[in-house]
């Protein structure tokens, strides 16, 4: 089961009042914005890791690996 905590922030009074007049669910908007930002940052980190792995993978000599596999199969 998820556990919740309260997170608070300060906004201009006018902004809060205007949001209330417009019927905006402030909690829902803030929750969605935070979820989207977390998701965006996780994707950023993943892209960085993929780029690092890609850099390493480019150094691998595929021909050498294929040659080794063929030699291993022929040795059976």
Buried (B, 14 or more C-beta within 10 A) or exposed (E): EEEEEEEEEEEEEEEEEEBEEEEEEEEEEBEEEEEEEEEEEEEEEEEEEEEEEEEEEEEEEEEEEEEEEEEEEEEE
